[in-house]
Amino acid sequence: MNLELFYLFLSKEKMKFTALSQPLVPENSLLETFAKSGIFVSNTYGSKKFPQAVIIGVKKGGTRALLEFLRVHPDVRAVGAEPHFFDRFYDKGLEWYRNLMPRTLDGQITMEKTPSYFVTKEAPSRLCAMSCETKLIVVVRDPVTRAVSDYTQTLSKNPELPSFQSLAFKNVSSGAVDTTWSAVRIGMYAQHLDNWLRHFPLSHLLFVSGERLVSDPAEEMGRVQDFLGLKRIISDKHFYFNHTKGFPCLKKPEGSSRPRCLGKSKGRTHPRIPTEVLHKLREFYRPFNLRFYQISGQDFGWE
Ligand SMILES: Nc1ncnc2c1ncn2[C@@H]1O[C@H](COP(=O)(O)OS(=O)(=O)O)[C@@H](OP(=O)(O)O)[C@H]1O
């Protein structure tokens, strides 16, 4: 096989391969197949590129689900773990960051997700210093539910944690919300968005509804694929609703024995929070939500 033909074959095979089972089968398996068949291949196809699209937030919005669903697409390659480059590891330098990326062939998009970028003051200017052309995706979710989800995660690591209401309010009876608590602060989306819009035009941002990602993943994934300039490949036929999990999961990829739901840390049972506490928090968020709808041009329908 001449080299050009071989790369074409490799690229086509890889497309099929990533579409069906990317997260379950190590990418080296394809190369092993070639090795077994006597064809020598070094693990250097494609190249490591800076991400052209980044899922920047929000924490507990549904960012893992979005990334895993996107990875079904043959033209998307993504880092599995969160790199935290633009918040924690910026001093390691851009080459360090690029090296974390998977190799991509021409036409494939490199992606990563780190939900804390959305609330990191320095992240927009740093990301723009890499490339102001980067497409940014934000998965947003009702900030009250998001705060409870955030609290649930911390509680799962520290069962001695004080109650939700004692953390959310400076004074529960006066209803003064403690905006220094990160679980509250992250949900003030409009404020964080202002910071991003100082560096990126609104057209570079896509807001994904965390609620619709659960109720109608195919529809939401359609919007995401359009925004990324990808062919609409991920569709209804990739999802089924798993009633035990209470969430949509990916159907069994070919060659795998099981369908794929996200792990136990996604879709935790939330503790019961008193209704009046949730009500007070809803009132607090209302003006922020309205401003967020105005800026983004989308009404997410949170009460
Ligand atoms: N398909 C599917 N399966 C499981 N979970 C799903 C799914 N789609 C969205 N979600 C919601 O994602 C919430 C976790 O959000 P993130 O992945 O952004 O969390 S994290 O910031 O990365 O920790 C997680 O929050 P909790 O329910 O509070 O655990 C889920 O509600």
The ligand as an SDF file (V2000), in Angstrom:
LIG
                    3D

 31 33  0  0  0  0  0  0  0  0999 V2000
  -26.8650   11.9240   30.6460 N   0  0  0  0  0  0  0  0  0  0  0  0
  -26.5280   12.3110   31.8740 C   0  0  0  0  0  0  0  0  0  0  0  0
  -26.1560   11.4120   32.7970 N   0  0  0  0  0  0  0  0  0  0  0  0
  -25.8300   11.8210   34.0560 C   0  0  0  0  0  0  0  0  0  0  0  0
  -25.8430   13.1080   34.4730 N   0  0  0  0  0  0  0  0  0  0  0  0
  -26.2200   14.0300   33.5690 C   0  0  0  0  0  0  0  0  0  0  0  0
  -26.5770   13.6840   32.2460 C   0  0  0  0  0  0  0  0  0  0  0  0
  -26.9300   14.8150   31.5950 N   0  0  0  0  0  0  0  0  0  0  0  0
  -26.7990   15.8090   32.4620 C   0  0  0  0  0  0  0  0  0  0  0  0
  -26.3800   15.3520   33.6540 N   0  0  0  0  0  0  0  0  0  0  0  0
  -26.1410   16.1960   34.8160 C   0  0  0  0  0  0  0  0  0  0  0  0
  -24.7600   16.4920   34.8720 O   0  0  0  0  0  0  0  0  0  0  0  0
  -24.5350   16.9340   36.2060 C   0  0  0  0  0  0  0  0  0  0  0  0
  -23.0400   16.9710   36.4600 C   0  0  0  0  0  0  0  0  0  0  0  0
  -22.5550   18.0430   35.7150 O   0  0  0  0  0  0  0  0  0  0  0  0
  -21.0570   18.1460   35.2340 P   0  0  0  0  0  0  0  0  0  0  0  0
  -20.6940   16.9490   34.4440 O   0  0  0  0  0  0  0  0  0  0  0  0
  -20.9090   19.4620   34.5560 O   0  0  0  0  0  0  0  0  0  0  0  0
  -20.2940   18.1220   36.6230 O   0  0  0  0  0  0  0  0  0  0  0  0
  -18.7850   18.5670   36.9060 S   0  0  0  0  0  0  0  0  0  0  0  0
  -18.7710   20.0220   36.9980 O   0  0  0  0  0  0  0  0  0  0  0  0
  -17.9410   18.0590   35.8210 O   0  0  0  0  0  0  0  0  0  0  0  0
  -18.4670   17.9350   38.2100 O   0  0  0  0  0  0  0  0  0  0  0  0
  -25.2950   15.9480   37.0500 C   0  0  0  0  0  0  0  0  0  0  0  0
  -25.6370   16.5950   38.2500 O   0  0  0  0  0  0  0  0  0  0  0  0
  -26.2320   15.7970   39.5200 P   0  0  0  0  0  0  0  0  0  0  0  0
  -27.5530   15.2410   39.0710 O   0  0  0  0  0  0  0  0  0  0  0  0
  -26.3840   16.7900   40.5890 O   0  0  0  0  0  0  0  0  0  0  0  0
  -25.2400   14.7210   39.8600 O   0  0  0  0  0  0  0  0  0  0  0  0
  -26.4930   15.6020   36.1710 C   0  0  0  0  0  0  0  0  0  0  0  0
  -27.6930   16.1970   36.5980 O   0  0  0  0  0  0  0  0  0  0  0  0
  1  2  1  0
  2  3  1  0
  2  7  2  0
  3  4  2  0
  4  5  1  0
  5  6  2  0
  6  7  1  0
  6 10  1  0
  7  8  1  0
  8  9  2  0
  9 10  1  0
 10 11  1  0
 11 12  1  0
 11 30  1  0
 12 13  1  0
 13 14  1  0
 13 24  1  0
 14 15  1  0
 15 16  1  0
 16 17  2  0
 16 18  1  0
 16 19  1  0
 19 20  1  0
 20 21  2  0
 20 22  2  0
 20 23  1  0
 24 25  1  0
 24 30  1  0
 25 26  1  0
 26 27  2  0
 26 28  1  0
 26 29  1  0
 30 31  1  0
M  END
$$$$
